[in-house]
Amino acid sequence: MFTNLQPLATAVLAHVFLGEHVTPQFIGGALVVISGVVLAQLRAPRTAAEGPPEPA
């Protein structure tokens, strides 16, 4: 989870310490990244006892 948020954290720190500008594209990209992380975390984790999914 944290690996996916590293670019976002880097951009925020660059804004704070280096004065980089936050653009609408940055905000849109940040929302996409955060949404992806949330969706990945909401999915129920599979346990080894469940085995592989059945073929369709």
C-alpha distance (Angstrom), angle and dihedral (degrees) to the residues before:
residue distance angle dihedral
M1 . . .
F2 3.79 . .
T3 3.80 93.1 .
N4 3.80 89.9 62.0
L5 3.80 91.5 53.5
Q6 3.82 97.5 49.2
P7 3.84 95.6 92.3
L8 3.79 89.8 49.9
A9 3.81 92.0 49.2
T10 3.80 90.2 47.4
A11 3.79 91.8 52.7
V12 3.81 92.1 48.3
L13 3.81 91.4 49.3
A14 3.81 90.2 47.7
H15 3.79 88.4 54.3
V16 3.79 92.9 48.9
F17 3.81 99.7 42.5
L18 3.81 104.2 25.0
G19 3.78 102.0 32.0
E20 3.82 95.6 -118.4
H21 3.80 113.3 170.9
V22 3.80 121.5 -110.2
T23 3.80 108.8 -136.6
P24 3.80 131.0 -170.7
Q25 3.81 87.5 -107.3
F26 3.81 89.6 56.3
I27 3.79 91.6 51.2
G28 3.81 91.4 47.4
G29 3.79 91.7 49.2
A30 3.79 91.4 47.3
L31 3.81 90.3 53.0
V32 3.81 90.8 50.5
V33 3.82 91.8 50.4
I34 3.81 93.7 46.6
S35 3.81 91.4 46.5
G36 3.79 90.8 52.0
V37 3.79 92.4 50.3
V38 3.80 92.0 48.0
L39 3.80 92.5 48.8
A40 3.80 91.4 48.8
Q41 3.80 91.5 50.4
L42 3.81 94.4 46.9
R43 3.79 92.1 57.8
A44 3.79 109.8 98.3
P45 3.81 110.6 -108.6
R46 3.79 116.5 -117.5
T47 3.76 119.0 -125.7
A48 3.80 124.7 -145.3
A49 3.81 90.1 -115.2
E50 3.82 91.5 63.5
G51 3.77 92.7 61.1
P52 3.80 126.4 -158.2
P53 3.81 120.5 -30.8
E54 3.79 118.5 -92.5
P55 3.82 115.4 -100.4
A56 3.79 115.1 -104.1
